[in-house]
Amino acid sequence: MSGIKGALQRLAKEAAAIASAPPPFVPAAPVDDDNLFVWRAVLAGTHGSAIEGVAIVLDLTFPPDYPVEPPNAGFLTPVPCPSAGARPGPMTRASRCSA
């Protein structure tokens, strides 16, 4: 199983698994049933965490050779960060928060 067909099969399997047993605090699903390569996820800030009560929305774009290559993530919700500022968009090496 390789290439686009393999990626589609894998993404369909993962979408079904997530739909039948959603992980806590991270709902995710394809944005459109006709395109399994673009998903939306919501990271929910859990009690006691630095982002408690905050929902961070991001888009995941999967490459045609997934799972060999990882998806790209783009934040739709501005994420406060001392070194990167609060701005939406893809997180790059230059915009990462430093610990």
Steps between C-alpha positions, in 0.01 A plus 500: 500500500666821386430832340169683501291182513689381808468841667125509431453152645699589809318832552159335455595237758622765745190718449276201574701408810483857635126522424429177687723577800584873511813585698426725799574870459603471132207459261623469142337410170525567128362844413320356197405138433621545140856592607662285767826695471374805696388461861403739777592435862420681822743483790304555820686650794451264792446594863824618659687540170649825370218517244213401730168601346656585163415321176779512243383421148742375238490358151698190412601450138618148422748438217430243225766270647352498853588327737858499372497881520320681785213747459552875507315686775378857477354679800171679436483627857763754604720331760657730757873444516766733637744439215257460209221741591133416454443436133330230296677299232746217466755457776850522362834446667539878533158549662514221759477586865823439685477331835 
